[in-house]
Each structure stands twice: as C-alpha cells, then as structure tokens.
Amino acid sequence: MKNHSAWTNDMLQSIVYWVAYKKTIFPFYQIPEGAIASELWEILKGLMNSQNEKYRIYPEYQYSKISENESNKDRADIAICRKVNDTEELEAIIEIKKYEDKNQNAITTQIKKDIEKIVNLRKETKNKKFKSYLLIVNQERFPDKFINEKGEVKKRNIDLPENLVKHIKKKESRKCFPSIRDKIIKKGFFAILLTIE
C-alpha cells in the first residue's frame, strides 16, 4: 500500500481545503458529517487509484465484516480495501467526527464514543494489520482539545480519559485559513487525524 504518512497527509490537506472552500461560500451553514464523508470518499478514490495497486473505497462499511462478533451493527464511515487476487484485504477504516457543538461536554462524549467503538472493534477481530483512524474536522469552533494556541497538534495533555488516550498512537493535523491575510489561529479550519490502536 502507498506509504500511510504520504496518503494521510494528502487526504488531510485536501479535506481541510474543501471544508474551508465550502464554508467561504456558505458561512452560515454547517456542513453535515455525511457531506464530509462523501467528499472524503471521492478524495480517497483519487488518491488510491493513482497507484498501481487496485483499491476499493467503501462508505458505510459494516463492522460485522471485520469483527468476530457478527452481531456488531456498527459501520465505519469509510473503509479502504486492496484487491489481492480474487479477494479483498482491509487496509484501513476511518471514522469521521465534526468538532461542532455549543456544549463542550457533548463534543467530548461524541469523540469518546468513536474511539471506544474503534478500540472495541480491534479487540473483536483477529486481523490487527489494518489501520484505524478518527478524523476530526472543525468548522466554526476552534478544536482546542487537540490544537494548541500556535495552531499545532497537541503532543500531550489531551482532555480525554487516560484509558482512551493510551490507544491514540499518532496525532497529525493540517490547517487552512479563510484568507492569506487573515491567519488568526482560532479562525482557522483544521483536519485532525488520530491513529487508534
């Protein structure tokens, strides 16, 4: 598979530019998670299919296809599979979360649920080779749980329970501003990717 750090960088930059573009056109409307997932699906199809290997990008990928627990009704927002002979191997799943809520506790709860969902899935499957990610995208609210005042991803002191933080193995982010002249950090758009193991 294409080097993970290479395609995740391209993916993050592409999706944060897209969010900034849409919010510039429609500043008073929230972009729903479904629209973000749809655009991410298109971005990944372009990124992955530019490689020699054959990839399939699936939306709403059933956890029961991954988990030993066939009754698991959860779905991954995006799954990346690679064609190997007549079969497909799961390469990665991506869950998507908007960092938008007037209630800070509600944001924390939603992020915690997605991390727990991924962690539980990895416990239920024998296949530990696939990567699992949580993509967090802001629109109007500054994502201060993950981004510091310099606009950089926080290396530590994330305001989440320790039993969940220990499963976050990598954090990366890309940012975009409404204009070249207006680079106030708290007005920026951020795409944050957490690698969950």
N, C-alpha and C positions, 0 to 999 in steps of 0.2 A: 504493500500500500504506500501511497505517497506519504512522505515524512509528515507525521502528525503536526509538528510545530509549524510546518510550512502551510498546510491547508487550513489549520485553525486560525493562523494569522490572516490569511486571505479572507476567510469566512467572516471573522470579526470585523475587519475593516470594511468589507462590503455591506454587512448588515447595519453597521452604525452609520455609514454614509446614507443608506437607504432610509433609515429612520429619520435622520436629520433632514433629508430632502422632503419626505412626506410631511414632517412637522412644520417645515417652512411654508409649504403650500396650504396646509390645514392646521394652523397653530392652535385652534380652539377645540380640536377633536383628538380623542385618544385613539391610537392605533391598537386594535384588539390583538390578543395573542395569536388568534387564528390567522390574521393577516401577516404577522411576523413569521409564523411557521411556514406559511405558503411562500413567502419571499425567500426564506432560508432554504426551502426545498429547491427552488429554482437556482439559487446561488450555488448550492452543493452539486446539483446536476451539472452545471457548467464547470465547476472546479474539478470534479471527479472524472467526468467523461473526457476531459482534456488529456487524461493519462492513457497509457497503452492498455492498462488493465481495465476490465469491464466491471463497472459498479452499477448498483441499483440503489436509488434513494427512495425510501418509503415513508409516507406520512402515516401517523396513527398506527404504529407497529405494535402488534399485540405482545404483551409480556409473556403470555402463555406459550409463545413460540420460542422463548428463551429460557423460561423458568421450568424447573422440575415440578413446580406446583401448577398444574394445568388449570386450576380454578382461579388463577390470578387474572383479574379482569382489567388490570391497568394497561395503558397503552403509552408507548414512547411517542413524543411529538414527531421525532424524525429518527429513522434508522438508516445506517449505511451498510450495505452488503456487497460483498465481492463475489463474482461468479467464478467458481472453481469446477472445471469440467461440467458436469450436469447438475451440480448443486450450488448453493449459495452459502457463504460464510459471513456471519455477522462481524462487522468491523467496529461499529460504534453506534451508540444511541445518544440522542440529545433531547433533553427536556428544556422547555422554554418558560421563562417567568418574567412578567413585566414588573418593574420596580416602581409601581404606581399605586398608592393608596394614601388617603389622608391620615389613616391610622397606622403608625409605625409598627405596632404590635401585629397588625394584620399582615404586613409585608413579611415580618419575621416568621409568622406562622406558615405562610404560603411557601416560603423558601425552605423552611424546616421540613415540611411535608414532602417536597420534591426530593430533597437529599435523602430522607428516610426511605422514600419509595425506591430510589436507586440502590441504596445500601441493602435493603431487603431483597431486591431482585438479585443482586450479586451473591447474596447468601443462599438463594434458592437454586442457583444454576451451577453446573459443573464447569461450564465454559467461562473461564476467567480471562480469556485472551482479549475480549472486546473492550473497547474504551467506553466510558460513560461520562457524560458531561451535563452540567446545568448551565444554560445560557441565560444571563440576566440582562435585561435591556431597560434603560430608563427613558423617559420622555420629558417629564416636567420636574420630577422630584430628583434631587441630587442623591446618588446611591452611596450615602456616607457610611454604610456598613462595610463597604468594600473598597471605596476610593478615598484617599486622603485629600487634604486641602491643596496639595500640589498637583492633583489630578492623576496620581499614580496609584496602582493597586496596592492595598494594604498587605504587608507580608505577615503581620500578626495582629493580635487584639481585635479579631473579628467578633462582633457581638452575636455569637451563636453558641449553643451549648457545646461543651468540650467533647461530648460523645459523638457529635456530628462533625465538629471541626477536624477531628483526627482522621476523618475519611476524605477530607479535601487535600489532595496531594499536589495540586498545582493551581495557581490563580494567574490569569492573564487578562489584559483588557486593551481595548482600542477606543479612541475618543474622536469626536468631531464637534466643531463649533458652528453656531449659526452663520458666522461670517469671519473673514480673516481678521477684521479689526476688533471683533467682539470675542475675545478669548477669556472671558471671566469663567473660571473653572466651574462654578456652581450653575452656570447656564449651559454647560456642555452636555452632549449626548455620549453615553458610554455603553459599550457592549462588554460584558464581563463573563469570562468562561471559567467555570470551576471543573477541574477533573476530579471525579469521585471514584474512590476505590473501596 
